Amino acid sequence: MPDNTEKSITGPENTTYLPNFCNGDAFLRLLLVIELIAIVFALVSYDGSSSLFVHIALISVVMLWVGLATAAILCLATRHNWLGDHLRTTIIAISVTLLMTLLASFLSLGFGDLLNYGPTARDIGFTLMRNLAIALILIGLALRYFYLHYESELRLQVQAQARLQALQARIRPHFLFNSMNTIASLTHDQPDLAEHAIENLSDLFRASLAAEASISLQQELELTRSYIDLEALRLGDRLEINWRLPAEEPLLHLPALTLQPLVENAIYHGIEPLSDGGAIDIVIDASDANIEISISNPLISVQNADQRKGNQMALENIRERLALAFDGGASMDIFEIESRYTVKLTIPTTEAG
Amino acid sequence: MKILIVDDEKPARDRLARMVGELDSHELVGEAVNGLEALGLAQSLEPDIVLMDIRMPGMDGIEAARHIAKLDEPPAVIFTTAFSDHALEAFETHAVDYLLKPVKQERLQAALDATIRPTRAQTTHSEDVLSELEPRQHICARVRGSLVLVPIENIYYFHAEQKYVTVRHVEGEVLIEDALKALETEFGDRFYRIHRNALVSLARLAGMHSENDGHQVSFREIDDVLEVSRRHLPGVRKIIKNL
């Protein structure tokens, strides 16, 4: 049975899993499907005693009447927000269908008598039960189909949203436009530097747009350097970076843009608020089992709630991606020691997935 | 018009300086790297227009603009920003002028040409708009024609007397024209109202004692005492208990 936990994700205009029956296209499609089913039924039950076309027409009339009346009522119900949650929607859809079937069955029995066609009075009970059973099965199938369709749409929507959020988390608009401004400034006086800045910015964006790619630590360090070069143009000697890398660069694959956002955070929260700037330490230690990557920046005491939230979001994003890539084998720790803020990643040396 | 450029990033300053240099009717008179320096230069250079970055270390552009608005003849302030959505929303609704970086030459010229020195009413208005954004880090007072900045953490109390509010701080006292009510709204998380006429710093409060019929609070390091009104007594008691 459908549950209603996912309801809140979609917008207010699409809270039901039923298609919008008020829409002309959906109505026409419904018409076509019902007619096809009617023909199938007519062929199955045809005994050759009357004209096939009359037989098809009579069954079509009943089924179309049920289908269209049900659709019309559900359209009204949607418009007036009578449907409520998924359970209620399902109950309403089934009840309406059965009710319409009952009504159509009685009407067709009446007309059948008039036309001297169809079941005789003693078959009435059987006919009603049969029609209701058919209607119940068909509406059950239809609702199941609608629900699966709705669910997959919903999943697509959520995925698209997640991707967008991940992208936004990785490219801070603040960074993008400040870089653009720097480039605009350099274009005039130092075109070589401007050219180099554009190359670096392109590399970063290419990496951002390659969704969830896994790259080598060397490539990630390259990206991080591209990023630092861009920020150095902007911040001048306010930005100091101390690198400490192992003599032999370890073999490691990790999700693209794991390191760079941490440095970006360090600059945004730890360097930019300081008039005289400060130093960021990037330290990589390799042991047999793990590789530890630490990034630290001066701790700024005065930070408003928005900034803290932004920092948290970026860190959460990286934590999630690491958890996915290393099946929970990697960890992220945060320290605030001796007026420095340090983020440490510990990644197992076995290859990333 | 005389223009002052304020931005912490050198490439950003250079670009604006060059663009202003290309305009005949405007002249660049100075550059500042943060809000504090901007405030100083706004007084000494007397620019007509300040092109002010918002996000800067030390004192940011919004706070600097609020202090600048208190000058006798304040210059017009046009904000420049790369991206800062929540400030921009406030600007949009109150028509405070701003330019998005990278700034276009035509847009800059249009903004500068459209600027006339703001009237007293306009600066008060823009001060109100900016005050919605964030509490200041400093109180700005005018002492003999020049601006004096008092860091909020150095303040013991605000005491209202007729037209002025006395700001008692580590290095002495200054008078400001802000309303006590507005100060309470802005700094409510660091100061507490103990009387119709006084706000005290929670960080610098020492204790409370009773004298004659009333109650008085005292402060760390200084001998000043302030009267607590009956209405605020229960609240003050609670705070003293948690000191």
Interface residues (C-beta under 8 A of the other chain):
Chain A: P173 H174 L176 F177 N178 M180 N181 T182 I183 A184 S185 L186 H188 D189 L233 R234 L235 G236 E272 P273 L274 S275 V302 N304 D306
Chain B: D8 E9 K10 P11 A12 D14 R15 R18 V33 N34 R55 P57 G58 A82 F83 S84 H86 L100 K101 P102 V103 E134 Q137
